[in-house]
Amino acid sequence: MTLKTTPSQRIGLYPGTFDPITKGHIDIIRRAVKLFDVLIIGVAINEDKGPLFSLAERVAMVEAEMAHIECAAIIRVVPMDGLLMKFAEDHGAQCIVRGLRAVADFEYEFQMVAMNQKLNSEIETVFFMAAPHYQAIASRLVKEICRLGGEVKDFVPADVKTALLEKLRAK
Ligand code: ADP
């Protein structure tokens, strides 16, 4: 699906697996919407990462959380497949948004930016430093904690916690 936009619109693309969406992701979105007219949240298929939730479930969860965000920007949640830069071009995004947690994220992101710049030097990547209280949150750890019976309410919204518990019970 290609998004119809006017040429003057500032369009950002926030890509991720969102398996599931966490309070850390939501914090980045709340801050990123201030920079754009349209923020596209690209939910990556990422089958090779063996996601717990299906693509449709992840998209639905992100969409449900976006209903709580009040902002002037338009937020669109779009399933994403293939090359990130191609997806950004097809959707008219001038900018990729990423979140940076501790040093572990930096190495990977640094390399990605270098490669993406080679593919299209017109598209910039902007990074938001993780908020100190969300710094430690990672979808992978949230799933692990929940699987082991730990409390995850500080890390994910209530609906996501319910979905996690149901999904893990069904496994
Ligand atoms: P990916 O598979 O692209 O890493 P994720 O859903 O894990 O997908 O993350 C998407 C983006 O959100 C990445 O830029 C990641 O660094 C960022 N992110 C994830 N968790 C947090 C957090 N707690 N605080 C800030 N940024 C985060």
Backbone and ligand atoms as CSV (ligand in chain L), in Angstrom:
chain,resi,resn,atom,element,x,y,z
A,1,MET,N,N,0.849,-1.188,0.000
A,1,MET,CA,C,0.000,0.000,0.000
A,1,MET,C,C,0.891,1.246,0.000
A,2,THR,N,N,0.649,2.168,-0.906
A,2,THR,CA,C,1.418,3.403,-0.926
A,2,THR,C,C,0.546,4.531,-0.397
A,3,LEU,N,N,1.141,5.294,0.519
A,3,LEU,CA,C,0.388,6.343,1.186
A,3,LEU,C,C,0.324,7.582,0.298
A,4,LYS,N,N,-0.842,8.168,0.189
A,4,LYS,CA,C,-0.975,9.414,-0.597
A,4,LYS,C,C,-0.697,10.591,0.329
A,5,THR,N,N,0.302,11.415,-0.022
A,5,THR,CA,C,0.637,12.567,0.817
A,5,THR,C,C,0.910,13.758,-0.086
A,6,THR,N,N,0.863,14.950,0.488
A,6,THR,CA,C,1.203,16.134,-0.303
A,6,THR,C,C,2.701,16.357,-0.169
A,7,PRO,N,N,3.349,16.975,-1.160
A,7,PRO,CA,C,4.814,17.083,-1.171
A,7,PRO,C,C,5.375,17.810,0.038
A,8,SER,N,N,4.621,18.748,0.618
A,8,SER,CA,C,5.174,19.536,1.719
A,8,SER,C,C,5.080,18.824,3.070
A,9,GLN,N,N,4.472,17.679,3.112
A,9,GLN,CA,C,4.306,17.006,4.408
A,9,GLN,C,C,5.624,16.412,4.904
A,10,ARG,N,N,5.833,16.559,6.204
A,10,ARG,CA,C,7.007,15.913,6.818
A,10,ARG,C,C,6.564,14.525,7.265
A,11,ILE,N,N,7.196,13.527,6.677
A,11,ILE,CA,C,6.754,12.154,6.947
A,11,ILE,C,C,7.893,11.367,7.581
A,12,GLY,N,N,7.613,10.790,8.733
A,12,GLY,CA,C,8.605,9.962,9.413
A,12,GLY,C,C,8.156,8.512,9.389
A,13,LEU,N,N,9.135,7.642,9.419
A,13,LEU,CA,C,8.831,6.198,9.457
A,13,LEU,C,C,9.520,5.600,10.678
A,14,TYR,N,N,8.739,5.020,11.564
A,14,TYR,CA,C,9.309,4.339,12.744
A,14,TYR,C,C,9.128,2.836,12.537
A,15,PRO,N,N,10.209,2.164,12.142
A,15,PRO,CA,C,10.095,0.732,11.885
A,15,PRO,C,C,10.461,-0.098,13.112
A,16,GLY,N,N,9.859,-1.254,13.221
A,16,GLY,CA,C,10.216,-2.155,14.323
A,16,GLY,C,C,9.430,-3.434,14.224
A,17,THR,N,N,9.764,-4.356,15.108
A,17,THR,CA,C,9.048,-5.635,15.117
A,17,THR,C,C,7.816,-5.527,16.028
A,18,PHE,N,N,7.945,-4.777,17.082
A,18,PHE,CA,C,6.832,-4.536,18.021
A,18,PHE,C,C,6.187,-5.856,18.466
A,19,ASP,N,N,7.019,-6.735,18.990
A,19,ASP,CA,C,6.535,-8.080,19.371
A,19,ASP,C,C,6.691,-8.313,20.876
A,20,PRO,N,N,5.884,-7.682,21.716
A,20,PRO,CA,C,4.817,-6.730,21.424
A,20,PRO,C,C,5.299,-5.300,21.633
A,21,ILE,N,N,4.389,-4.347,21.325
A,21,ILE,CA,C,4.686,-2.936,21.598
A,21,ILE,C,C,4.840,-2.744,23.117
A,22,THR,N,N,5.845,-1.939,23.499
A,22,THR,CA,C,6.111,-1.708,24.923
A,22,THR,C,C,5.955,-0.223,25.256
A,23,LYS,N,N,6.077,0.091,26.537
A,23,LYS,CA,C,6.027,1.495,26.957
A,23,LYS,C,C,7.231,2.263,26.411
A,24,GLY,N,N,8.317,1.550,26.155
A,24,GLY,CA,C,9.504,2.185,25.554
A,24,GLY,C,C,9.191,2.643,24.134
A,25,HIS,N,N,8.559,1.785,23.340
A,25,HIS,CA,C,8.170,2.159,21.965
A,25,HIS,C,C,7.201,3.347,21.999
A,26,ILE,N,N,6.228,3.260,22.908
A,26,ILE,CA,C,5.187,4.295,22.951
A,26,ILE,C,C,5.806,5.651,23.305
A,27,ASP,N,N,6.796,5.633,24.193
A,27,ASP,CA,C,7.480,6.878,24.554
A,27,ASP,C,C,8.163,7.486,23.328
A,28,ILE,N,N,8.800,6.642,22.522
A,28,ILE,CA,C,9.464,7.148,21.304
A,28,ILE,C,C,8.409,7.741,20.370
A,29,ILE,N,N,7.285,7.067,20.223
A,29,ILE,CA,C,6.224,7.553,19.327
A,29,ILE,C,C,5.683,8.898,19.815
A,30,ARG,N,N,5.420,9.000,21.123
A,30,ARG,CA,C,4.905,10.265,21.683
A,30,ARG,C,C,5.852,11.434,21.417
A,31,ARG,N,N,7.131,11.160,21.434
A,31,ARG,CA,C,8.113,12.226,21.194
A,31,ARG,C,C,8.279,12.485,19.697
A,32,ALA,N,N,8.227,11.418,18.896
A,32,ALA,CA,C,8.470,11.563,17.448
A,32,ALA,C,C,7.333,12.302,16.739
A,33,VAL,N,N,6.105,12.134,17.208
A,33,VAL,CA,C,4.984,12.793,16.514
A,33,VAL,C,C,5.121,14.322,16.501
A,34,LYS,N,N,5.922,14.843,17.431
A,34,LYS,CA,C,6.099,16.305,17.469
A,34,LYS,C,C,6.893,16.807,16.256
A,35,LEU,N,N,7.610,15.904,15.612
A,35,LEU,CA,C,8.487,16.316,14.506
A,35,LEU,C,C,7.845,16.194,13.128
A,36,PHE,N,N,6.730,15.460,13.049
A,36,PHE,CA,C,6.201,15.122,11.723
A,36,PHE,C,C,4.728,15.470,11.552
A,37,ASP,N,N,4.324,15.583,10.277
A,37,ASP,CA,C,2.897,15.714,9.963
A,37,ASP,C,C,2.275,14.320,9.951
A,38,VAL,N,N,3.058,13.371,9.438
A,38,VAL,CA,C,2.584,11.987,9.387
A,38,VAL,C,C,3.687,11.103,9.973
A,39,LEU,N,N,3.328,10.258,10.911
A,39,LEU,CA,C,4.285,9.268,11.399
A,39,LEU,C,C,3.744,7.893,11.024
A,40,ILE,N,N,4.541,7.190,10.201
A,40,ILE,CA,C,4.144,5.840,9.804
A,40,ILE,C,C,4.853,4.864,10.742
A,41,ILE,N,N,4.100,3.995,11.349
A,41,ILE,CA,C,4.723,2.969,12.178
A,41,ILE,C,C,4.743,1.706,11.334
A,42,GLY,N,N,5.932,1.334,10.928
A,42,GLY,CA,C,6.093,0.172,10.048
A,42,GLY,C,C,6.316,-1.071,10.893
A,43,VAL,N,N,5.336,-1.954,10.872
A,43,VAL,CA,C,5.444,-3.174,11.679
A,43,VAL,C,C,6.052,-4.265,10.790
A,44,ALA,N,N,7.293,-4.621,11.105
A,44,ALA,CA,C,8.039,-5.544,10.250
A,44,ALA,C,C,7.533,-6.976,10.407
A,45,ILE,N,N,7.444,-7.663,9.289
A,45,ILE,CA,C,6.996,-9.059,9.318
A,45,ILE,C,C,7.987,-9.893,10.138
A,46,ASN,N,N,9.270,-9.749,9.803
A,46,ASN,CA,C,10.357,-10.365,10.587
A,46,ASN,C,C,10.110,-11.797,11.016
A,47,GLU,N,N,9.697,-12.629,10.070
A,47,GLU,CA,C,9.430,-14.044,10.398
A,47,GLU,C,C,10.684,-14.736,10.926
A,48,ASP,N,N,11.850,-14.304,10.453
A,48,ASP,CA,C,13.105,-14.945,10.886
A,48,ASP,C,C,13.386,-14.706,12.369
A,49,LYS,N,N,12.753,-13.670,12.952
A,49,LYS,CA,C,12.927,-13.419,14.393
A,49,LYS,C,C,12.006,-14.303,15.221
A,50,GLY,N,N,11.158,-15.112,14.528
A,50,GLY,CA,C,10.226,-16.002,15.223
A,50,GLY,C,C,9.322,-15.261,16.179
A,51,PRO,N,N,8.570,-14.256,15.696
A,51,PRO,CA,C,7.758,-13.461,16.616
A,51,PRO,C,C,6.709,-14.284,17.354
A,52,LEU,N,N,6.420,-13.874,18.581
A,52,LEU,CA,C,5.396,-14.555,19.391
A,52,LEU,C,C,4.010,-14.238,18.815
A,53,PHE,N,N,3.820,-12.965,18.433
A,53,PHE,CA,C,2.532,-12.537,17.898
A,53,PHE,C,C,2.603,-12.487,16.373
A,54,SER,N,N,1.485,-12.824,15.727
A,54,SER,CA,C,1.433,-12.752,14.264
A,54,SER,C,C,1.508,-11.283,13.843
A,55,LEU,N,N,1.763,-11.078,12.582
A,55,LEU,CA,C,1.838,-9.705,12.074
A,55,LEU,C,C,0.512,-8.980,12.327
A,56,ALA,N,N,-0.593,-9.660,12.042
A,56,ALA,CA,C,-1.916,-9.026,12.230
A,56,ALA,C,C,-2.134,-8.663,13.703
A,57,GLU,N,N,-1.699,-9.534,14.609
A,57,GLU,CA,C,-1.856,-9.247,16.040
A,57,GLU,C,C,-1.000,-8.056,16.459
A,58,ARG,N,N,0.221,-8.003,15.934
A,58,ARG,CA,C,1.123,-6.904,16.313
A,58,ARG,C,C,0.602,-5.568,15.785
A,59,VAL,N,N,0.114,-5.590,14.532
A,59,VAL,CA,C,-0.452,-4.364,13.950
A,59,VAL,C,C,-1.652,-3.910,14.783
A,60,ALA,N,N,-2.525,-4.858,15.129
A,60,ALA,CA,C,-3.739,-4.518,15.897
A,60,ALA,C,C,-3.366,-3.953,17.270
A,61,MET,N,N,-2.354,-4.530,17.904
A,61,MET,CA,C,-1.945,-4.037,19.231
A,61,MET,C,C,-1.382,-2.617,19.138
A,62,VAL,N,N,-0.557,-2.366,18.105
A,62,VAL,CA,C,0.012,-1.017,17.944
A,62,VAL,C,C,-1.130,-0.036,17.675
A,63,GLU,N,N,-2.036,-0.413,16.781
A,63,GLU,CA,C,-3.165,0.471,16.442
A,63,GLU,C,C,-3.984,0.816,17.685
A,64,ALA,N,N,-4.265,-0.181,18.500
A,64,ALA,CA,C,-5.073,0.044,19.705
A,64,ALA,C,C,-4.380,1.044,20.634
A,65,GLU,N,N,-3.066,0.938,20.770
A,65,GLU,CA,C,-2.340,1.859,21.665
A,65,GLU,C,C,-2.291,3.274,21.094
A,66,MET,N,N,-2.282,3.374,19.761
A,66,MET,CA,C,-2.207,4.704,19.136
A,66,MET,C,C,-3.465,5.525,19.397
A,67,ALA,N,N,-4.566,4.832,19.681
A,67,ALA,CA,C,-5.832,5.534,19.964
A,67,ALA,C,C,-5.706,6.398,21.225
A,68,HIS,N,N,-4.730,6.094,22.083
A,68,HIS,CA,C,-4.556,6.868,23.324
A,68,HIS,C,C,-3.627,8.078,23.142
A,69,ILE,N,N,-3.045,8.212,21.954
A,69,ILE,CA,C,-2.094,9.310,21.751
A,69,ILE,C,C,-2.799,10.493,21.107
A,70,GLU,N,N,-2.751,11.628,21.806
A,70,GLU,CA,C,-3.362,12.832,21.245
A,70,GLU,C,C,-2.263,13.687,20.655
A,71,CYS,N,N,-2.364,13.946,19.358
A,71,CYS,CA,C,-1.335,14.765,18.717
A,71,CYS,C,C,-1.869,15.337,17.416
A,72,ALA,N,N,-1.141,16.319,16.898
A,72,ALA,CA,C,-1.562,16.951,15.647
A,72,ALA,C,C,-1.200,16.073,14.455
A,73,ALA,N,N,-0.199,15.235,14.629
A,73,ALA,CA,C,0.259,14.391,13.510
A,73,ALA,C,C,-0.731,13.260,13.222
A,74,ILE,N,N,-0.683,12.789,11.993
A,74,ILE,CA,C,-1.464,11.602,11.634
A,74,ILE,C,C,-0.557,10.396,11.876
A,75,ILE,N,N,-1.075,9.420,12.587
A,75,ILE,CA,C,-0.282,8.206,12.830
A,75,ILE,C,C,-0.895,7.089,11.996
A,76,ARG,N,N,-0.054,6.433,11.196
A,76,ARG,CA,C,-0.546,5.298,10.407
A,76,ARG,C,C,0.258,4.062,10.768
A,77,VAL,N,N,-0.431,2.976,10.991
A,77,VAL,CA,C,0.249,1.716,11.320
A,77,VAL,C,C,0.164,0.832,10.079
A,78,VAL,N,N,1.330,0.472,9.564
A,78,VAL,CA,C,1.368,-0.224,8.270
A,78,VAL,C,C,2.272,-1.462,8.362
A,79,PRO,N,N,1.801,-2.629,7.931
A,79,PRO,CA,C,2.672,-3.803,7.898
A,79,PRO,C,C,3.810,-3.552,6.918
A,80,MET,N,N,4.980,-4.054,7.261
A,80,MET,CA,C,6.157,-3.721,6.456
A,80,MET,C,C,6.937,-4.975,6.072
A,81,ASP,N,N,7.240,-5.076,4.792
A,81,ASP,CA,C,8.021,-6.222,4.322
A,81,ASP,C,C,9.116,-5.687,3.401
A,82,GLY,N,N,10.157,-6.479,3.209
A,82,GLY,CA,C,11.196,-6.090,2.251
A,82,GLY,C,C,12.158,-5.058,2.799
A,83,LEU,N,N,12.818,-4.393,1.876
A,83,LEU,CA,C,13.892,-3.467,2.215
A,83,LEU,C,C,13.333,-2.185,2.851
A,84,LEU,N,N,13.914,-1.829,4.006
A,84,LEU,CA,C,13.425,-0.648,4.741
A,84,LEU,C,C,13.454,0.617,3.880
A,85,MET,N,N,14.559,0.846,3.184
A,85,MET,CA,C,14.683,2.098,2.427
A,85,MET,C,C,13.698,2.148,1.261
A,86,LYS,N,N,13.418,0.990,0.693
A,86,LYS,CA,C,12.432,0.931,-0.400
A,86,LYS,C,C,11.046,1.269,0.159
A,87,PHE,N,N,10.752,0.720,1.329
A,87,PHE,CA,C,9.470,0.988,1.987
A,87,PHE,C,C,9.356,2.490,2.289
A,88,ALA,N,N,10.456,3.071,2.797
A,88,ALA,CA,C,10.454,4.507,3.117
A,88,ALA,C,C,10.204,5.326,1.852
A,89,GLU,N,N,10.876,4.979,0.772
A,89,GLU,CA,C,10.698,5.710,-0.500
A,89,GLU,C,C,9.253,5.582,-0.979
A,90,ASP,N,N,8.742,4.355,-0.975
A,90,ASP,CA,C,7.378,4.113,-1.473
A,90,ASP,C,C,6.334,4.905,-0.693
A,91,HIS,N,N,6.654,5.177,0.597
A,91,HIS,CA,C,5.686,5.875,1.440
A,91,HIS,C,C,6.020,7.362,1.612
A,92,GLY,N,N,7.011,7.824,0.868
A,92,GLY,CA,C,7.345,9.257,0.876
A,92,GLY,C,C,7.985,9.732,2.165
A,93,ALA,N,N,8.571,8.818,2.949
A,93,ALA,CA,C,9.193,9.226,4.224
A,93,ALA,C,C,10.552,9.869,3.960
A,94,GLN,N,N,10.783,11.017,4.591
A,94,GLN,CA,C,12.091,11.676,4.445
A,94,GLN,C,C,13.012,11.267,5.591
A,95,CYS,N,N,12.447,10.579,6.559
A,95,CYS,CA,C,13.188,10.359,7.793
A,95,CYS,C,C,12.801,9.038,8.467
A,96,ILE,N,N,13.817,8.318,8.936
A,96,ILE,CA,C,13.577,7.095,9.703
A,96,ILE,C,C,13.761,7.449,11.180
A,97,VAL,N,N,12.896,6.948,12.016
A,97,VAL,CA,C,12.992,7.192,13.463
A,97,VAL,C,C,13.410,5.892,14.137
A,98,ARG,N,N,14.389,5.994,15.034
A,98,ARG,CA,C,14.784,4.822,15.821
A,98,ARG,C,C,14.975,5.247,17.276
A,99,GLY,N,N,14.870,4.277,18.151
A,99,GLY,CA,C,15.139,4.543,19.563
A,99,GLY,C,C,16.500,3.957,19.902
A,100,LEU,N,N,17.218,4.630,20.793
A,100,LEU,CA,C,18.536,4.121,21.207
A,100,LEU,C,C,18.556,3.844,22.691
A,101,ARG,N,N,18.747,2.596,23.022
A,101,ARG,CA,C,18.943,2.269,24.431
A,101,ARG,C,C,20.450,2.295,24.687
A,102,ALA,N,N,20.956,1.448,25.513
A,102,ALA,CA,C,22.372,1.536,25.898
A,102,ALA,C,C,23.292,1.257,24.698
A,103,VAL,N,N,24.534,1.095,24.959
A,103,VAL,CA,C,25.536,0.918,23.899
A,103,VAL,C,C,25.237,-0.240,22.956
A,104,ALA,N,N,24.538,-1.241,23.444
A,104,ALA,CA,C,24.260,-2.424,22.617
A,104,ALA,C,C,23.514,-2.038,21.343
A,105,ASP,N,N,22.572,-1.102,21.427
A,105,ASP,CA,C,21.825,-0.666,20.243
A,105,ASP,C,C,22.727,0.113,19.289
A,106,PHE,N,N,23.672,0.841,19.856
A,106,PHE,CA,C,24.446,1.800,19.065
A,106,PHE,C,C,25.195,1.160,17.904
A,107,GLU,N,N,25.897,0.101,18.203
A,107,GLU,CA,C,26.738,-0.569,17.200
A,107,GLU,C,C,25.911,-0.972,15.969
A,108,TYR,N,N,24.802,-1.628,16.224
A,108,TYR,CA,C,23.921,-2.105,15.158
A,108,TYR,C,C,23.330,-0.923,14.385
A,109,GLU,N,N,22.841,0.058,15.110
A,109,GLU,CA,C,22.183,1.200,14.469
A,109,GLU,C,C,23.179,2.008,13.635
A,110,PHE,N,N,24.380,2.134,14.142
A,110,PHE,CA,C,25.418,2.887,13.447
A,110,PHE,C,C,25.690,2.262,12.081
A,111,GLN,N,N,25.773,0.940,12.085
A,111,GLN,CA,C,26.035,0.198,10.848
A,111,GLN,C,C,24.848,0.321,9.883
A,112,MET,N,N,23.643,0.231,10.437
A,112,MET,CA,C,22.439,0.339,9.607
A,112,MET,C,C,22.363,1.696,8.911
A,113,VAL,N,N,22.673,2.756,9.652
A,113,VAL,CA,C,22.622,4.103,9.073
A,113,VAL,C,C,23.617,4.200,7.923
A,114,ALA,N,N,24.803,3.676,8.128
A,114,ALA,CA,C,25.834,3.742,7.089
A,114,ALA,C,C,25.354,3.025,5.823
A,115,MET,N,N,24.753,1.869,5.988
A,115,MET,CA,C,24.254,1.103,4.834
A,115,MET,C,C,23.077,1.825,4.190
A,116,ASN,N,N,22.170,2.304,5.002
A,116,ASN,CA,C,20.979,2.968,4.461
A,116,ASN,C,C,21.341,4.256,3.718
A,117,GLN,N,N,22.359,4.944,4.206
A,117,GLN,CA,C,22.822,6.156,3.526
A,117,GLN,C,C,23.330,5.845,2.129
A,118,LYS,N,N,23.912,4.663,1.980
A,118,LYS,CA,C,24.414,4.252,0.659
A,118,LYS,C,C,23.244,3.972,-0.277
A,119,LEU,N,N,22.149,3.463,0.287
A,119,LEU,CA,C,20.984,3.134,-0.544
A,119,LEU,C,C,20.214,4.392,-0.944
A,120,ASN,N,N,20.097,5.334,-0.011
A,120,ASN,CA,C,19.413,6.587,-0.324
A,120,ASN,C,C,19.896,7.660,0.650
A,121,SER,N,N,20.768,8.527,0.149
A,121,SER,CA,C,21.385,9.514,1.039
A,121,SER,C,C,20.426,10.666,1.374
A,122,GLU,N,N,19.271,10.700,0.718
A,122,GLU,CA,C,18.293,11.759,0.986
A,122,GLU,C,C,17.479,11.465,2.253
A,123,ILE,N,N,17.441,10.201,2.635
A,123,ILE,CA,C,16.612,9.832,3.796
A,123,ILE,C,C,17.493,9.787,5.045
A,124,GLU,N,N,17.161,10.630,6.000
A,124,GLU,CA,C,17.945,10.708,7.242
A,124,GLU,C,C,17.372,9.768,8.298
A,125,THR,N,N,18.225,9.392,9.248
A,125,THR,CA,C,17.732,8.630,10.405
A,125,THR,C,C,17.890,9.514,11.638
A,126,VAL,N,N,16.837,9.641,12.419
A,126,VAL,CA,C,16.961,10.379,13.677
A,126,VAL,C,C,16.771,9.413,14.843
A,127,PHE,N,N,17.550,9.654,15.892
A,127,PHE,CA,C,17.503,8.773,17.056
A,127,PHE,C,C,16.963,9.511,18.267
A,128,PHE,N,N,16.124,8.824,18.984
A,128,PHE,CA,C,15.655,9.331,20.270
A,128,PHE,C,C,16.316,8.475,21.335
A,129,MET,N,N,16.960,9.154,22.278
A,129,MET,CA,C,17.567,8.397,23.383
A,129,MET,C,C,16.442,7.864,24.253
A,130,ALA,N,N,16.539,6.606,24.629
A,130,ALA,CA,C,15.519,6.012,25.499
A,130,ALA,C,C,15.407,6.822,26.784
A,131,ALA,N,N,14.185,7.023,27.247
A,131,ALA,CA,C,13.981,7.711,28.524
A,131,ALA,C,C,14.585,6.839,29.628
A,132,PRO,N,N,15.204,7.461,30.635
A,132,PRO,CA,C,15.894,6.661,31.664
A,132,PRO,C,C,15.011,5.560,32.264
A,133,HIS,N,N,13.718,5.859,32.501
A,133,HIS,CA,C,12.866,4.855,33.138
A,133,HIS,C,C,12.382,3.776,32.164
A,134,TYR,N,N,12.635,3.947,30.862
A,134,TYR,CA,C,12.246,2.909,29.893
A,134,TYR,C,C,13.468,2.232,29.270
A,135,GLN,N,N,14.621,2.698,29.678
A,135,GLN,CA,C,15.903,2.256,29.126
A,135,GLN,C,C,16.043,0.727,29.042
A,136,ALA,N,N,15.584,0.065,30.087
A,136,ALA,CA,C,15.828,-1.383,30.169
A,136,ALA,C,C,14.767,-2.217,29.453
A,137,ILE,N,N,13.716,-1.569,28.974
A,137,ILE,CA,C,12.607,-2.350,28.405
A,137,ILE,C,C,12.929,-2.831,26.997
A,138,ALA,N,N,12.820,-4.122,26.802
A,138,ALA,CA,C,12.988,-4.729,25.477
A,138,ALA,C,C,11.884,-5.771,25.329
A,139,SER,N,N,11.263,-5.824,24.155
A,139,SER,CA,C,10.173,-6.790,23.932
A,139,SER,C,C,10.605,-8.205,24.308
A,140,ARG,N,N,11.821,-8.539,23.936
A,140,ARG,CA,C,12.333,-9.898,24.193
A,140,ARG,C,C,12.322,-10.220,25.692
A,141,LEU,N,N,12.762,-9.254,26.504
A,141,LEU,CA,C,12.823,-9.492,27.955
A,141,LEU,C,C,11.433,-9.515,28.569
A,142,VAL,N,N,10.550,-8.674,28.039
A,142,VAL,CA,C,9.174,-8.641,28.557
A,142,VAL,C,C,8.531,-10.016,28.346
A,143,LYS,N,N,8.736,-10.595,27.162
A,143,LYS,CA,C,8.156,-11.926,26.872
A,143,LYS,C,C,8.730,-12.970,27.831
A,144,GLU,N,N,10.028,-12.871,28.063
A,144,GLU,CA,C,10.691,-13.846,28.935
A,144,GLU,C,C,10.176,-13.726,30.374
A,145,ILE,N,N,10.073,-12.492,30.848
A,145,ILE,CA,C,9.606,-12.272,32.222
A,145,ILE,C,C,8.183,-12.792,32.366
A,146,CYS,N,N,7.333,-12.486,31.372
A,146,CYS,CA,C,5.938,-12.910,31.432
A,146,CYS,C,C,5.835,-14.440,31.392
A,147,ARG,N,N,6.655,-15.043,30.550
A,147,ARG,CA,C,6.659,-16.511,30.427
A,147,ARG,C,C,7.018,-17.164,31.757
A,148,LEU,N,N,7.889,-16.485,32.511
A,148,LEU,CA,C,8.348,-17.048,33.790
A,148,LEU,C,C,7.470,-16.601,34.968
A,149,GLY,N,N,6.354,-15.960,34.641
A,149,GLY,CA,C,5.391,-15.599,35.696
A,149,GLY,C,C,5.651,-14.274,36.367
A,150,GLY,N,N,6.532,-13.454,35.794
A,150,GLY,CA,C,6.829,-12.148,36.405
A,150,GLY,C,C,5.802,-11.093,36.018
A,151,GLU,N,N,5.823,-10.001,36.763
A,151,GLU,CA,C,4.881,-8.883,36.534
A,151,GLU,C,C,5.435,-7.950,35.452
A,152,VAL,N,N,4.624,-7.678,34.432
A,152,VAL,CA,C,5.122,-6.849,33.325
A,152,VAL,C,C,4.350,-5.531,33.165
A,153,LYS,N,N,3.527,-5.187,34.161
A,153,LYS,CA,C,2.670,-3.999,33.996
A,153,LYS,C,C,3.456,-2.683,33.861
A,154,ASP,N,N,4.664,-2.653,34.377
A,154,ASP,CA,C,5.453,-1.422,34.239
A,154,ASP,C,C,6.084,-1.303,32.844
A,155,PHE,N,N,6.058,-2.379,32.102
A,155,PHE,CA,C,6.768,-2.396,30.818
A,155,PHE,C,C,5.856,-2.295,29.606
A,156,VAL,N,N,4.621,-2.787,29.751
A,156,VAL,CA,C,3.684,-2.781,28.616
A,156,VAL,C,C,2.317,-2.252,29.071
A,157,PRO,N,N,1.535,-1.689,28.122
A,157,PRO,CA,C,0.185,-1.249,28.490
A,157,PRO,C,C,-0.671,-2.441,28.928
A,158,ALA,N,N,-1.758,-2.143,29.665
A,158,ALA,CA,C,-2.588,-3.209,30.244
A,158,ALA,C,C,-3.123,-4.191,29.185
A,159,ASP,N,N,-3.567,-3.666,28.035
A,159,ASP,CA,C,-4.103,-4.543,26.976
A,159,ASP,C,C,-3.036,-5.498,26.443
A,160,VAL,N,N,-1.830,-4.987,26.369
A,160,VAL,CA,C,-0.732,-5.814,25.850
A,160,VAL,C,C,-0.394,-6.906,26.866
A,161,LYS,N,N,-0.445,-6.541,28.149
A,161,LYS,CA,C,-0.196,-7.544,29.198
A,161,LYS,C,C,-1.243,-8.663,29.090
A,162,THR,N,N,-2.503,-8.290,28.906
A,162,THR,CA,C,-3.570,-9.289,28.778
A,162,THR,C,C,-3.304,-10.191,27.566
A,163,ALA,N,N,-2.931,-9.562,26.455
A,163,ALA,CA,C,-2.662,-10.334,25.231
A,163,ALA,C,C,-1.490,-11.290,25.433
A,164,LEU,N,N,-0.484,-10.816,26.164
A,164,LEU,CA,C,0.689,-11.667,26.438
A,164,LEU,C,C,0.298,-12.883,27.269
A,165,LEU,N,N,-0.488,-12.622,28.318
A,165,LEU,CA,C,-0.892,-13.720,29.200
A,165,LEU,C,C,-1.729,-14.747,28.428
A,166,GLU,N,N,-2.641,-14.254,27.584
A,166,GLU,CA,C,-3.474,-15.170,26.801
A,166,GLU,C,C,-2.638,-15.975,25.814
A,167,LYS,N,N,-1.735,-15.292,25.160
A,167,LYS,CA,C,-0.897,-15.962,24.143
A,167,LYS,C,C,-0.024,-17.029,24.796
A,168,LEU,N,N,0.560,-16.694,25.937
A,168,LEU,CA,C,1.472,-17.638,26.584
A,168,LEU,C,C,0.698,-18.811,27.200
A,169,ARG,N,N,-0.536,-18.536,27.646
A,169,ARG,CA,C,-1.367,-19.613,28.194
A,169,ARG,C,C,-1.734,-20.599,27.085
A,170,ALA,N,N,-1.972,-20.076,25.882
A,170,ALA,CA,C,-2.397,-20.899,24.749
A,170,ALA,C,C,-1.251,-21.743,24.198
A,171,LYS,N,N,-0.026,-21.422,24.589
A,171,LYS,CA,C,1.151,-22.103,24.009
A,171,LYS,C,C,1.376,-23.484,24.600
L,1,ADP,P1,P,13.705,-4.117,15.831
L,1,ADP,O1,O,13.472,-5.523,15.427
L,1,ADP,O2,O,13.716,-3.129,14.701
L,1,ADP,O3,O,14.826,-3.899,16.811
L,1,ADP,P2,P,11.990,-3.426,18.028
L,1,ADP,O4,O,10.506,-3.491,18.089
L,1,ADP,O5,O,12.755,-4.258,18.978
L,1,ADP,O6,O,12.337,-3.763,16.555
L,1,ADP,O7,O,12.450,-1.930,18.186
L,1,ADP,C1,C,12.048,-0.899,17.316
L,1,ADP,C2,C,12.801,0.367,17.662
L,1,ADP,O8,O,12.414,0.796,18.964
L,1,ADP,C3,C,14.313,0.216,17.708
L,1,ADP,O9,O,14.889,1.423,17.235
L,1,ADP,C4,C,14.616,0.036,19.174
L,1,ADP,O10,O,15.914,0.462,19.492
L,1,ADP,C5,C,13.566,0.961,19.775
L,1,ADP,N1,N,13.233,0.578,21.146
L,1,ADP,C6,C,12.817,-0.627,21.601
L,1,ADP,N2,N,12.614,-0.595,22.936
L,1,ADP,C7,C,12.910,0.676,23.339
L,1,ADP,C8,C,12.937,1.350,24.606
L,1,ADP,N3,N,12.647,0.720,25.750
L,1,ADP,N4,N,13.280,2.661,24.628
L,1,ADP,C9,C,13.608,3.289,23.485
L,1,ADP,N5,N,13.642,2.723,22.254
L,1,ADP,C10,C,13.298,1.434,22.183
